[in-house]
Each structure stands twice: as C-alpha cells, then as structure tokens.
Amino acid sequence: MESIRTAFSSGPEEDSLLGSVDNYCNLSWENRLYAFGACFVIGIFLSIFGSIEIFFQKYTAFALLYSLGTIVALAGTCFLRGPMSQIKKMFDKDRLVATIVLIAAIILTIVCGTVIKVPILAIICCIVQFLAFTWYTLSYIPYARNAVKSCFATCTGVECPC
C-alpha cells in the first residue's frame, strides 16, 4: 500500500495557490482510494448505460452518458494525486498527445451526438475516446505502452507508428 501511495504522491509541496488546492482535501489515503474507486466504477457504469442507449437509437443520450462516464472516471484520479498535480501530469510530454486526443474525442463525441446528430460519427468518436482513454491510462503503468506496441507488432506484423 505504501508503494502505491508513493507512486501517486505529488512530490514536494508547493506554497502557491495551486499547490494549496491539492492540499485542501484532508482525506486519508484509504478514503482517497475509495473515492477513486467509486468514481471509476460510476464512470464505467455511465459508459455502459450510454452504450446500451445505442440499441434504443437514443444517440444523444449515448454520447452524453458515455462521455460523462469517461470524464467521471478520469476525475477520480484527482483523488489520488490532487487536482492540480493531476492536471500537470496530464500535460507531461509523455501524455500530451494522449490527453489532447482524449479531450478532443470527448468533445467530438458530444458534438456529434447532440449537435450534428450523426450516429455513426458519434460511435466512431466514442471508439476513438475509448482507445485514447486506454492509451492515456497505460501511460501511468511503466513499460505498458511498449508492451502493447510490441504485442501489436507481433500480432499484425506492422510496426506501431505511435
């Protein structure tokens, strides 16, 4: 448990206003893990319920619920590191592309499902959103991206360009 805590610790305390936002919450480490888990599970359920809406041809509800699920699951990570530290980590050079693609896919899923109302585009954006969220999540696991790239290259015979 201690190794997990140190892996997600935000490093040295900052005296700035932004640093104090991370320290404002006085939850214990155990409660932070519970909050993260609750957000992650709620996010998964929202995404599943959104996906079910496709079968009822409610594409607006699909786009909104699926995207909200992704946002809630992503927001849960703020309990582990603190919101400002998490935002800084999201835009590290290792995660920058994944973060931008994820945010763009969330926005495009909502726009395609609610404004444009083109179901196939909303579904394609949702697939991109899922892949971007997976790639983003893998960036926190040491060597996970390399393992996925290697597996992809072995299975397809094509070197992954990412």
Buried (B, 14 or more C-beta within 10 A) or exposed (E): EEEEEEEBEBEEEBEEEBBEBBEEEEEEBEEBBEBBEEBBEBBBBBBEBBBEBBEEEBBBBBBBBBBBBBBBBBBBBBBBBBBBBBBBBBEEEEBEBBBEBBBBBBEBBBBBBBEEEBBEBBBBBBEBBBBBBEBBBBBBEEEBBEEBBEEBEEEEEEEEEE
